[in-house]
């Protein structure tokens, strides 16, 4: 089976850390699309939910990375970029709630939405951020900064609901 979405260097924002995360988002989108072909509807639903949760978790990590980088570098369009992230998260959380409660959500439509949003966001908003970073590098303003993110994952179990809450802390080096 061919990929639903293929990485192209045209999507590169010229920041290796961010590009590698974008490649992972595309891989997750392809995994979701592959699940849509599962014949057994019960299995498809369960696996699709798991894949969506994995994509949501990784997207949170990726957005956190971008937001830390933008803040650290004083990116002038941080608020606009951050709002796009928040709007996307709100939309996906709503769709996930519908999936979990078995409210009708067409998985293929969901994956098409994800593909369009991710590629559009990379091509426009993230490209602007990448251009800013490149300009800062060329002016030697970033010569002393290495973009490496350390993710610290904490899992806390709520004794009343028996649910786990996962939170992440990000540190930029």
FISE-232227 format. One record per atom (N, C-alpha, C, O, CB): residue number from 1; x negated, y negated, z; residue in one letter; atom name. Coordinates in steps of 0.1 Angstrom, whole numbers. Glycine has a CB too. Layout:
% FISE-232227
  num     c1     c2     c3  residuo  atomo
  NUM      X      Y      Z        a     CA
...
***
This chain:
% FISE-232227
  num     c1     c2     c3  residuo  atomo
    1     -8     12      0        x      N
    1      0      0      0        x     CA
    1     -9    -12      0        x      C
    1    -18    -13      8        x      O
    1     10      0     12        x     CB
    2     -6    -22     -8        x      N
    2    -13    -34     -9        x     CA
    2     -9    -44      2        x      C
    2      1    -42      8        x      O
    2    -12    -41    -23        x     CB
    3    -18    -54      5        x      N
    3    -15    -63     15        x     CA
    3     -4    -73     11        x      C
    3     -4    -77     -1        x      O
    3    -28    -71     19        x     CB
    4      4    -76     20        x      N
    4     15    -86     18        x     CA
    4      8   -100     17        x      C
    4     13   -108      9        x      O
    4     25    -86     30        x     CB
    5     -2   -103     25        x      N
    5     -9   -115     25        x     CA
    5    -24   -112     24        x      C
    5    -29   -103     31        x      O
    5     -6   -124     38        x     CB
    6    -31   -118     15        x      N
    6    -45   -116     14        x     CA
    6    -53   -129     18        x      C
    6    -49   -140     14        x      O
    6    -49   -111     -1        x     CB
    7    -64   -127     25        x      N
    7    -72   -138     28        x     CA
    7    -79   -143     16        x      C
    7    -84   -135      7        x      O
    7    -83   -134     39        x     CB
    8    -80   -156     15        x      N
    8    -88   -162      4        x     CA
    8    -96   -173     10        x      C
    8    -92   -179     19        x      O
    8    -78   -168     -7        x     CB
    9   -108   -175      4        x      N
    9   -117   -186      9        x     CA
    9   -110   -199      7        x      C
    9   -115   -209     13        x      O
    9   -130   -185      2        x     CB
   10   -100   -200     -1        x      N
   10    -92   -213     -2        x     CA
   10    -85   -216     11        x      C
   10    -82   -228     13        x      O
   10    -82   -211    -13        x     CB
   11    -84   -206     20        x      N
   11    -78   -209     33        x     CA
   11    -88   -213     44        x      C
   11    -84   -217     55        x      O
   11    -70   -197     38        x     CB
   12   -101   -212     40        x      N
   12   -111   -215     50        x     CA
   12   -110   -230     54        x      C
   12   -108   -239     46        x      O
   12   -125   -212     44        x     CB
   13   -112   -232     68        x      N
   13   -113   -245     73        x     CA
   13   -128   -249     76        x      C
   13   -130   -259     82        x      O
   13   -104   -247     86        x     CB
   14   -137   -240     72        x      N
   14   -151   -242     74        x     CA
   14   -156   -242     88        x      C
   14   -166   -248     92        x      O
   14   -155   -255     67        x     CB
   15   -148   -236     97        x      N
   15   -152   -234    111        x     CA
   15   -151   -219    113        x      C
   15   -139   -213    114        x      O
   15   -143   -242    121        x     CB
   16   -162   -212    114        x      N
   16   -161   -197    114        x     CA
   16   -153   -191    125        x      C
   16   -146   -181    123        x      O
   16   -175   -192    116        x     CB
   17   -153   -197    137        x      N
   17   -145   -192    148        x     CA
   17   -130   -193    144        x      C
   17   -122   -183    146        x      O
   17   -147   -201    161        x     CB
   18   -125   -204    139        x      N
   18   -111   -205    135        x     CA
   18   -108   -197    123        x      C
   18    -97   -190    123        x      O
   18   -108   -220    132        x     CB
   19   -117   -196    113        x      N
   19   -115   -188    101        x     CA
   19   -113   -173    105        x      C
   19   -104   -166    100        x      O
   19   -126   -189     91        x     CB
   20   -121   -168    115        x      N
   20   -120   -154    119        x     CA
   20   -107   -152    126        x      C
   20   -101   -141    124        x      O
   20   -132   -150    128        x     CB
   21   -102   -161    133        x      N
   21    -89   -160    140        x     CA
   21    -78   -160    129        x      C
   21    -68   -153    131        x      O
   21    -87   -171    150        x     CB
   22    -79   -169    119        x      N
   22    -69   -169    109        x     CA
   22    -68   -156    101        x      C
   22    -58   -151     98        x      O
   22    -72   -180     99        x     CB
   23    -80   -150     99        x      N
   23    -80   -136     92        x     CA
   23    -73   -126    101        x      C
   23    -66   -118     95        x      O
   23    -95   -132     90        x     CB
   24    -74   -127    114        x      N
   24    -67   -118    123        x     CA
   24    -52   -120    122        x      C
   24    -44   -111    123        x      O
   24    -72   -119    137        x     CB
   25    -48   -133    121        x      N
   25    -34   -136    120        x     CA
   25    -28   -130    107        x      C
   25    -17   -125    107        x      O
   25    -31   -151    121        x     CB
   26    -35   -131     97        x      N
   26    -31   -125     84        x     CA
   26    -30   -110     85        x      C
   26    -21   -104     80        x      O
   26    -41   -129     72        x     CB
   27    -40   -104     92        x      N
   27    -39    -89     94        x     CA
   27    -27    -85    102        x      C
   27    -21    -75     99        x      O
   27    -52    -85    101        x     CB
   28    -24    -93    112        x      N
   28    -12    -90    120        x     CA
   28      1    -92    112        x      C
   28     10    -84    113        x      O
   28    -11    -99    132        x     CB
   29      1   -102    103        x      N
   29     13   -104     94        x     CA
   29     14    -91     85        x      C
   29     25    -87     82        x      O
   29     11   -116     86        x     CB
   30      3    -87     80        x      N
   30      3    -75     71        x     CA
   30      8    -62     79        x      C
   30     16    -54     73        x      O
   30    -11    -72     65        x     CB
   31      4    -61     91        x      N
   31      9    -50    100        x     CA
   31     24    -51    102        x      C
   31     31    -40    101        x      O
   31      2    -50    113        x     CB
   32     29    -63    104        x      N
   32     44    -64    106        x     CA
   32     51    -60     93        x      C
   32     62    -54     93        x      O
   32     47    -79    109        x     CB
   33     46    -65     82        x      N
   33     52    -61     69        x     CA
   33     52    -46     66        x      C
   33     62    -41     61        x      O
   33     45    -69     57        x     CB
   34     41    -40     70        x      N
   34     40    -25     68        x     CA
   34     51    -18     76        x      C
   34     56     -8     72        x      O
   34     26    -20     72        x     CB
   35     53    -23     88        x      N
   35     63    -17     97        x     CA
   35     77    -17     91        x      C
   35     86     -9     93        x      O
   35     63    -23    111        x     CB
   36     80    -28     83        x      N
   36     93    -30     77        x     CA
   36     96    -18     67        x      C
   36    108    -15     65        x      O
   36     93    -43     68        x     CB
   37     87    -11     63        x      N
   37     89      1     54        x     CA
   37     92     14     61        x      C
   37     95     24     55        x      O
   37     77      3     45        x     CB
   38     91     14     74        x      N
   38     94     26     82        x     CA
   38    109     30     80        x      C
   38    118     22     81        x      O
   38     92     23     98        x     CB
   39    111     43     77        x      N
   39    124     48     74        x     CA
   39    133     50     86        x      C
   39    145     46     85        x      O
   39    123     62     67        x     CB
   40    128     54     97        x      N
   40    136     56    109        x     CA
   40    139     43    116        x      C
   40    129     36    120        x      O
   40    128     66    119        x     CB
   41    151     38    116        x      N
   41    155     25    121        x     CA
   41    151     23    135        x      C
   41    147     12    139        x      O
   41    169     22    118        x     CB
   42    153     33    144        x      N
   42    150     32    158        x     CA
   42    135     30    160        x      C
   42    131     21    167        x      O
   42    155     44    166        x     CB
   43    128     38    153        x      N
   43    113     37    154        x     CA
   43    108     24    148        x      C
   43    100     17    154        x      O
   43    106     49    147        x     CB
   44    114     20    137        x      N
   44    110      7    130        x     CA
   44    113     -4    140        x      C
   44    104    -13    141        x      O
   44    118      5    117        x     CB
   45    124     -4    147        x      N
   45    127    -15    156        x     CA
   45    117    -16    168        x      C
   45    112    -27    171        x      O
   45    141    -13    162        x     CB
   46    114     -4    174        x      N
   46    105     -4    185        x     CA
   46     91     -8    181        x      C
   46     84    -16    188        x      O
   46    105     10    191        x     CB
   47     86     -3    169        x      N
   47     73     -6    165        x     CA
   47     72    -21    160        x      C
   47     62    -28    163        x      O
   47     69      3    153        x     CB
   48     83    -26    154        x      N
   48     83    -39    150        x     CA
   48     82    -49    162        x      C
   48     75    -59    162        x      O
   48     96    -42    141        x     CB
   49     90    -46    172        x      N
   49     90    -54    184        x     CA
   49     76    -54    190        x      C
   49     71    -65    194        x      O
   49    100    -48    195        x     CB
   50     69    -43    191        x      N
   50     55    -42    196        x     CA
   50     46    -50    188        x      C
   50     37    -58    193        x      O
   50     50    -27    197        x     CB
   51     47    -49    174        x      N
   51     38    -57    165        x     CA
   51     41    -72    167        x      C
   51     32    -80    166        x      O
   51     40    -52    151        x     CB
   52     54    -76    168        x      N
   52     57    -90    170        x     CA
   52     51    -95    183        x      C
   52     45   -106    183        x      O
   52     72    -92    170        x     CB
   53     52    -87    194        x      N
   53     46    -91    206        x     CA
   53     31    -93    205        x      C
   53     25   -102    211        x      O
   53     49    -81    218        x     CB
   54     24    -83    198        x      N
   54     10    -84    196        x     CA
   54      7    -97    188        x      C
   54     -3   -104    192        x      O
   54      5    -72    188        x     CB
   55     15   -100    178        x      N
   55     12   -112    170        x     CA
   55     14   -125    178        x      C
   55      7   -134    177        x      O
   55     22   -112    158        x     CB
   56     25   -125    187        x      N
   56     28   -136    195        x     CA
   56     16   -138    205        x      C
   56     11   -149    207        x      O
   56     41   -134    203        x     CB
   57     12   -127    212        x      N
   57      1   -128    221        x     CA
   57    -12   -134    214        x      C
   57    -19   -143    220        x      O
   57     -2   -115    227        x     CB
   58    -15   -129    203        x      N
   58    -27   -133    196        x     CA
   58    -26   -148    191        x      C
   58    -35   -156    192        x      O
   58    -31   -124    184        x     CB
   59    -14   -151    187        x      N
   59    -11   -165    182        x     CA
   59    -13   -175    194        x      C
   59    -19   -186    192        x      O
   59      3   -167    177        x     CB
   60     -8   -171    206        x      N
   60    -11   -179    218        x     CA
   60    -25   -181    220        x      C
   60    -30   -192    224        x      O
   60     -4   -173    230        x     CB
   61    -33   -171    219        x      N
   61    -48   -172    221        x     CA
   61    -54   -181    210        x      C
   61    -62   -189    213        x      O
   61    -54   -158    220        x     CB
   62    -49   -179    198        x      N
   62    -55   -187    187        x     CA
   62    -51   -202    189        x      C
   62    -60   -211    187        x      O
   62    -49   -182    173        x     CB
   63    -38   -205    192        x      N
   63    -34   -219    194        x     CA
   63    -42   -225    205        x      C
   63    -46   -236    205        x      O
   63    -19   -220    197        x     CB
   64    -44   -217    216        x      N
   64    -52   -222    227        x     CA
   64    -66   -225    223        x      C
   64    -72   -236    227        x      O
   64    -53   -211    238        x     CB
   65    -72   -217    215        x      N
   65    -86   -220    209        x     CA
   65    -86   -233    202        x      C
   65    -94   -242    204        x      O
   65    -90   -208    200        x     CB
   66    -76   -235    192        x      N
   66    -76   -247    184        x     CA
   66    -74   -259    193        x      C
   66    -80   -269    191        x      O
   66    -65   -246    174        x     CB
   67    -65   -258    203        x      N
   67    -62   -269    211        x     CA
   67    -74   -273    220        x      C
   67    -76   -285    222        x      O
   67    -50   -266    220        x     CB
   68    -81   -264    225        x      N
   68    -93   -267    233        x     CA
   68   -103   -274    224        x      C
   68   -109   -284    228        x      O
   68    -99   -254    239        x     CB
   69   -105   -268    212        x      N
   69   -115   -274    203        x     CA
   69   -111   -289    200        x      C
   69   -120   -298    200        x      O
   69   -116   -266    190        x     CB
   70    -99   -291    197        x      N
   70    -94   -304    193        x     CA
   70    -96   -314    205        x      C
   70   -100   -325    203        x      O
   70    -79   -304    189        x     CB
   71    -92   -310    217        x      N
   71    -94   -318    229        x     CA
   71   -109   -321    231        x      C
   71   -113   -333    233        x      O
   71    -88   -312    241        x     CB
   72   -117   -311    231        x      N
   72   -131   -312    233        x     CA
   72   -138   -322    224        x      C
   72   -147   -330    227        x      O
   72   -138   -299    233        x     CB
   73   -133   -322    211        x      N
   73   -139   -330    201        x     CA
   73   -132   -344    199        x      C
   73   -136   -352    190        x      O
   73   -139   -323    188        x     CB
   74   -122   -346    207        x      N
   74   -114   -359    206        x     CA
   74   -107   -360    192        x      C
   74   -106   -371    187        x      O
   74   -124   -370    207        x     CB
   75   -101   -349    188        x      N
   75    -94   -350    175        x     CA
   75    -83   -360    175        x      C
   75    -74   -358    184        x      O
   75    -89   -335    171        x     CB
   76    -83   -369    166        x      N
   76    -73   -380    167        x     CA
   76    -58   -376    164        x      C
   76    -49   -383    168        x      O
   76    -76   -391    157        x     CB
   77    -56   -364    158        x      N
   77    -43   -360    155        x     CA
   77    -39   -348    163        x      C
   77    -31   -339    159        x      O
   77    -41   -356    140        x     CB
   78    -44   -347    175        x      N
   78    -42   -336    184        x     CA
   78    -27   -334    187        x      C
   78    -21   -323    186        x      O
   78    -50   -338    197        x     CB
   79    -20   -345    191        x      N
   79     -6   -344    195        x     CA
   79      3   -339    184        x      C
   79     11   -330    186        x      O
   79     -1   -358    199        x     CB
   80      1   -343    171        x      N
   80      8   -338    160        x     CA
   80      6   -323    158        x      C
   80     15   -315    156        x      O
   80      5   -346    147        x     CB
   81     -7   -319    159        x      N
   81    -10   -305    157        x     CA
   81     -4   -297    168        x      C
   81      1   -286    166        x      O
   81    -26   -304    157        x     CB
   82     -5   -302    180        x      N
   82      0   -295    192        x     CA
   82     15   -293    191        x      C
   82     20   -282    194        x      O
   82     -4   -302    205        x     CB
   83     22   -303    186        x      N
   83     37   -302    184        x     CA
   83     40   -292    174        x      C
   83     50   -285    176        x      O
   83     42   -316    180        x     CB
   84     33   -291    163        x      N
   84     35   -280    153        x     CA
   84     34   -266    160        x      C
   84     42   -258    157        x      O
   84     25   -281    142        x     CB
   85     24   -265    168        x      N
   85     22   -252    175        x     CA
   85     34   -249    184        x      C
   85     40   -238    184        x      O
   85      9   -252    184        x     CB
   86     39   -259    192        x      N
   86     50   -258    201        x     CA
   86     63   -255    194        x      C
   86     71   -246    198        x      O
   86     52   -270    210        x     CB
   87     65   -261    182        x      N
   87     77   -259    174        x     CA
   87     77   -244    169        x      C
   87     88   -238    169        x      O
   87     78   -269    163        x     CB
   88     66   -240    165        x      N
   88     65   -226    160        x     CA
   88     67   -216    171        x      C
   88     75   -206    169        x      O
   88     51   -224    153        x     CB
   89     61   -218    182        x      N
   89     63   -209    194        x     CA
   89     78   -209    197        x      C
   89     83   -198    200        x      O
   89     55   -214    206        x     CB
   90     85   -220    198        x      N
   90     99   -220    202        x     CA
   90    107   -212    192        x      C
   90    116   -205    195        x      O
   90    104   -235    202        x     CB
   91    104   -214    179        x      N
   91    112   -206    168        x     CA
   91    109   -191    170        x      C
   91    119   -183    169        x      O
   91    107   -211    154        x     CB
   92     97   -187    172        x      N
   92     94   -173    173        x     CA
   92    100   -167    186        x      C
   92    104   -156    186        x      O
   92     79   -171    173        x     CB
   93     99   -174    197        x      N
   93    105   -169    209        x     CA
   93    120   -167    208        x      C
   93    125   -157    212        x      O
   93    102   -179    221        x     CB
   94    127   -176    201        x      N
   94    141   -174    198        x     CA
   94    143   -162    190        x      C
   94    153   -154    192        x      O
   94    147   -186    191        x     CB
   95    135   -160    179        x      N
   95    137   -148    171        x     CA
   95    134   -135    179        x      C
   95    140   -125    177        x      O
   95    127   -149    159        x     CB
   96    124   -136    188        x      N
   96    120   -124    196        x     CA
   96    132   -121    205        x      C
   96    135   -109    208        x      O
   96    108   -127    204        x     CB
   97    138   -131    211        x      N
   97    150   -128    220        x     CA
   97    161   -122    212        x      C
   97    167   -112    217        x      O
   97    155   -142    226        x     CB
   98    163   -126    200        x      N
   98    173   -120    191        x     CA
   98    169   -105    188        x      C
   98    178    -96    189        x      O
   98    175   -127    178        x     CB
   99    157   -103    186        x      N
   99    152    -89    183        x     CA
   99    154    -80    195        x      C
   99    158    -69    194        x      O
   99    137    -89    179        x     CB
  100    151    -85    207        x      N
  100    151    -77    219        x     CA
  100    166    -74    223        x      C
  100    169    -63    228        x      O
  100    145    -84    231        x     CB
  101    175    -83    220        x      N
  101    189    -81    223        x     CA
  101    197    -74    212        x      C
  101    209    -73    212        x      O
  101    196    -94    227        x     CB
  102    189    -70    202        x      N
  102    195    -64    190        x     CA
  102    204    -73    182        x      C
  102    212    -68    174        x      O
  102    202    -51    194        x     CB
  103    203    -86    184        x      N
  103    210    -95    176        x     CA
  103    204    -94    162        x      C
  103    192    -92    161        x      O
  103    210   -110    181        x     CB
  104    212    -95    151        x      N
  104    206    -92    138        x     CA
  104    196   -102    134        x      C
  104    198   -114    133        x      O
  104    217    -92    128        x     CB
  105    184    -97    132        x      N
  105    173   -105    126        x     CA
  105    167    -96    115        x      C
  105    163    -84    118        x      O
  105    162   -109    137        x     CB
  106    167   -100    103        x      N
  106    161    -93     92        x     CA
  106    146    -93     94        x      C
  106    140   -103     92        x      O
  106    166    -98     78        x     CB
  107    140    -81     96        x      N
  107    125    -81     98        x     CA
  107    117    -86     86        x      C
  107    107    -93     88        x      O
  107    121    -66    100        x     CB
  108    122    -83     74        x      N
  108    115    -88     62        x     CA
  108    116   -103     61        x      C
  108    106   -110     58        x      O
  108    121    -82     49        x     CB
  109    127   -109     65        x      N
  109    128   -124     65        x     CA
  109    119   -130     75        x      C
  109    113   -140     73        x      O
  109    143   -128     68        x     CB
  110    118   -123     87        x      N
  110    109   -127     98        x     CA
  110     95   -128     93        x      C
  110     88   -137     95        x      O
  110    111   -118    110        x     CB
  111     91   -117     86        x      N
  111     77   -116     81        x     CA
  111     74   -127     70        x      C
  111     64   -133     70        x      O
  111     74   -102     76        x     CB
  112     84   -129     62        x      N
  112     83   -140     52        x     CA
  112     81   -153     58        x      C
  112     73   -162     54        x      O
  112     95   -140     42        x     CB
  113     89   -156     68        x      N
  113     88   -168     76        x     CA
  113     74   -170     82        x      C
  113     68   -180     81        x      O
  113     99   -169     87        x     CB
  114     70   -159     88        x      N
  114     56   -159     94        x     CA
  114     45   -162     84        x      C
  114     37   -170     86        x      O
  114     54   -146    101        x     CB
  115     46   -155     73        x      N
  115     36   -157     62        x     CA
  115     36   -172     57        x      C
  115     26   -178     56        x      O
  115     39   -148     50        x     CB
  116     48   -177     54        x      N
  116     49   -191     49        x     CA
  116     44   -200     60        x      C
  116     36   -209     56        x      O
  116     64   -194     46        x     CB
  117     48   -199     72        x      N
  117     44   -208     83        x     CA
  117     28   -208     85        x      C
  117     22   -218     85        x      O
  117     51   -206     96        x     CB
  118     23   -196     86        x      N
  118      9   -194     89        x     CA
  118      0   -200     77        x      C
  118     -9   -208     79        x      O
  118      5   -180     91        x     CB
  119      4   -196     65        x      N
  119     -4   -201     53        x     CA
  119     -3   -216     51        x      C
  119    -12   -223     48        x      O
  119      0   -194     41        x     CB
  120      9   -221     53        x      N
  120     12   -236     52        x     CA
  120      4   -244     63        x      C
  120     -2   -254     60        x      O
  120     27   -239     53        x     CB
  121      5   -238     75        x      N
  121     -2   -245     86        x     CA
  121    -17   -245     84        x      C
  121    -24   -255     86        x      O
  121      1   -238    100        x     CB
  122    -23   -234     80        x      N
  122    -37   -233     77        x     CA
  122    -41   -243     66        x      C
  122    -50   -250     67        x      O
  122    -41   -219     73        x     CB
  123    -33   -242     55        x      N
  123    -36   -250     43        x     CA
  123    -35   -266     45        x      C
  123    -43   -273     39        x      O
  123    -27   -247     32        x     CB
  124    -27   -270     54        x      N
  124    -25   -284     57        x     CA
  124    -31   -288     70        x      C
  124    -41   -295     70        x      O
  124    -10   -288     56        x     CB
  125    -24   -285     81        x      N
  125    -28   -290     94        x     CA
  125    -41   -285     99        x      C
  125    -49   -293    103        x      O
  125    -17   -286    104        x     CB
  126    -44   -272     97        x      N
  126    -57   -268    102        x     CA
  126    -69   -272     92        x      C
  126    -80   -275     97        x      O
  126    -57   -252    102        x     CB
  127    -66   -274     80        x      N
  127    -76   -279     70        x     CA
  127    -79   -293     74        x      C
  127    -91   -297     74        x      O
  127    -70   -279     56        x     CB
  128    -70   -302     78        x      N
  128    -73   -315     83        x     CA
  128    -82   -315     95        x      C
  128    -91   -323     96        x      O
  128    -59   -323     87        x     CB
  129    -79   -306    104        x      N
  129    -87   -304    116        x     CA
  129   -101   -300    112        x      C
  129   -111   -305    117        x      O
  129    -81   -294    126        x     CB
  130   -102   -290    103        x      N
  130   -115   -285     98        x     CA
  130   -123   -296     91        x      C
  130   -135   -297     93        x      O
  130   -113   -274     88        x     CB
  131   -116   -305     84        x      N
  131   -123   -316     77        x     CA
  131   -129   -326     87        x      C
  131   -140   -331     86        x      O
  131   -114   -323     68        x     CB
  132   -121   -328     98        x      N
  132   -126   -337    109        x     CA
  132   -138   -331    115        x      C
  132   -148   -338    118        x      O
  132   -115   -339    119        x     CB
  133   -138   -318    118        x      N
  133   -149   -312    124        x     CA
  133   -162   -313    115        x      C
  133   -173   -315    120        x      O
  133   -146   -297    128        x     CB
  134   -160   -310    102        x      N
  134   -171   -311     93        x     CA
  134   -176   -325     92        x      C
  134   -189   -327     92        x      O
  134   -166   -307     79        x     CB
  135   -168   -335     92        x      N
  135   -172   -349     92        x     CA
  135   -181   -352    105        x      C
  135   -191   -359    104        x      O
  135   -161   -359     91        x     CB
  136   -176   -347    116        x      N
  136   -183   -349    129        x     CA
  136   -197   -342    128        x      C
  136   -207   -347    133        x      O
  136   -175   -344    141        x     CB
  137   -197   -330    122        x      N
  137   -210   -323    121        x     CA
  137   -220   -331    112        x      C
  137   -231   -332    115        x      O
  137   -208   -309    115        x     CB
  138   -215   -336    101        x      N
  138   -223   -343     92        x     CA
  138   -229   -356     98        x      C
  138   -239   -361     94        x      O
  138   -215   -346     79        x     CB
  139   -221   -362    107        x      N
  139   -226   -374    113        x     CA
  139   -234   -371    126        x      C
  139   -238   -380    133        x      O
  139   -214   -383    117        x     CB
  140   -237   -358    128        x      N
  140   -245   -353    139        x     CA
  140   -239   -355    152        x      C
  140   -245   -354    163        x      O
  140   -259   -360    139        x     CB
  141   -226   -359    152        x      N
  141   -219   -361    165        x     CA
  141   -217   -347    172        x      C
  141   -215   -347    184        x      O
  141   -205   -368    163        x     CB
  142   -217   -336    164        x      N
  142   -215   -323    170        x     CA
  142   -227   -314    170        x      C
  142   -226   -302    173        x      O
  142   -204   -316    162        x     CB
  143   -239   -320    168        x      N
  143   -251   -312    167        x     CA
  143   -253   -304    180        x      C
  143   -260   -294    180        x      O
  143   -263   -321    164        x     CB
  144   -248   -309    191        x      N
  144   -251   -302    204        x     CA
  144   -240   -293    208        x      C
  144   -241   -287    219        x      O
  144   -253   -313    214        x     CB
  145   -229   -291    200        x      N
  145   -218   -283    205        x     CA
  145   -217   -270    196        x      C
  145   -218   -271    184        x      O
  145   -205   -291    203        x     CB
  146   -217   -259    203        x      N
  146   -214   -246    197        x     CA
  146   -200   -242    200        x      C
  146   -196   -242    212        x      O
  146   -225   -235    202        x     CB
  147   -193   -239    190        x      N
  147   -179   -235    192        x     CA
  147   -177   -220    195        x      C
  147   -176   -212    186        x      O
  147   -170   -239    180        x     CB
  148   -178   -217    208        x      N
  148   -176   -203    212        x     CA
  148   -165   -204    224        x      C
  148   -167   -212    233        x      O
  148   -189   -196    217        x     CB
  149   -156   -195    223        x      N
  149   -145   -195    233        x     CA
  149   -146   -183    241        x      C
  149   -147   -172    236        x      O
  149   -131   -196    226        x     CB
  150   -145   -184    254        x      N
  150   -144   -173    263        x     CA
  150   -130   -172    268        x      C
  150   -125   -182    273        x      O
  150   -155   -174    275        x     CB
  151   -124   -161    266        x      N
  151   -110   -159    270        x     CA
  151   -110   -150    283        x      C
  151   -116   -140    283        x      O
  151   -101   -152    259        x     CB
  152   -104   -155    293        x      N
  152   -102   -148    306        x     CA
  152    -87   -145    307        x      C
  152    -79   -153    307        x      O
  152   -107   -157    318        x     CB
  153    -85   -132    308        x      N
  153    -71   -127    308        x     CA
  153    -67   -123    322        x      C
  153    -75   -115    329        x      O
  153    -69   -115    298        x     CB
  154    -56   -128    327        x      N
  154    -52   -125    341        x     CA
  154    -38   -118    339        x      C
  154    -29   -124    332        x      O
  154    -51   -137    350        x     CB
  155    -36   -108    346        x      N
  155    -23   -101    346        x     CA
  155    -18   -101    361        x      C
  155    -25    -96    370        x      O
  155    -23    -86    340        x     CB
  156     -6   -107    363        x      N
  156      0   -107    376        x     CA
  156     13   -100    375        x      C
  156     22   -103    367        x      O
  156      2   -122    381        x     CB
  157     16    -91    384        x      N
  157     28    -84    385        x     CA
  157     37    -90    395        x      C
  157     34    -93    406        x      O
  157     26    -69    388        x     CB
  158     49    -94    390        x      N
  158     60    -99    399        x     CA
  158     66    -88    407        x      C
  158     73    -80    400        x      O
  158     70   -108    391        x     CB
  159     65    -87    420        x      N
  159     70    -76    427        x     CA
  159     85    -75    427        x      C
  159     91    -64    430        x      O
  159     65    -77    442        x     CB
  160     92    -86    424        x      N
  160    107    -86    424        x     CA
  160    112    -81    411        x      C
  160    122    -73    411        x      O
  160    112   -100    427        x     CB
  161    107    -86    400        x      N
  161    112    -82    387        x     CA
  161    104    -70    381        x      C
  161    109    -64    371        x      O
  161    112    -93    378        x     CB
  162     93    -67    387        x      N
  162     84    -56    382        x     CA
  162     79    -59    368        x      C
  162     75    -50    361        x      O
  162     91    -43    383        x     CB
  163     79    -72    364        x      N
  163     74    -76    351        x     CA
  163     60    -82    353        x      C
  163     57    -87    363        x      O
  163     84    -86    344        x     CB
  164     53    -80    342        x      N
  164     39    -86    343        x     CA
  164     39    -99    335        x      C
  164     45   -101    325        x      O
  164     29    -76    337        x     CB
  165     32   -109    341        x      N
  165     30   -121    334        x     CA
  165     15   -122    330        x      C
  165      6   -120    339        x      O
  165     34   -134    344        x     CB
  166     13   -125    318        x      N
  166     -1   -126    313        x     CA
  166     -4   -140    311        x      C
  166      4   -147    304        x      O
  166     -3   -117    300        x     CB
  167    -15   -145    316        x      N
  167    -19   -159    314        x     CA
  167    -34   -159    309        x      C
  167    -41   -150    312        x      O
  167    -17   -168    326        x     CB
  168    -37   -169    302        x      N
  168    -51   -170    296        x     CA
  168    -57   -183    301        x      C
  168    -50   -193    301        x      O
  168    -51   -168    281        x     CB
  169    -70   -182    303        x      N
  169    -77   -194    306        x     CA
  169    -88   -194    295        x      C
  169    -93   -184    291        x      O
  169    -84   -195    320        x     CB
  170    -91   -206    289        x      N
  170   -100   -207    278        x     CA
  170   -112   -216    283        x      C
  170   -109   -226    289        x      O
  170    -94   -212    265        x     CB
  171   -123   -212    280        x      N
  171   -135   -221    283        x     CA
  171   -143   -222    270        x      C
  171   -145   -213    263        x      O
  171   -144   -215    294        x     CB
  172   -146   -235    267        x      N
  172   -154   -237    255        x     CA
  172   -169   -239    259        x      C
  172   -172   -246    269        x      O
  172   -149   -249    247        x     CB
  173   -178   -233    251        x      N
  173   -192   -234    254        x     CA
  173   -198   -244    244        x      C
  173   -210   -246    245        x      O
  173   -199   -221    254        x     CB
***
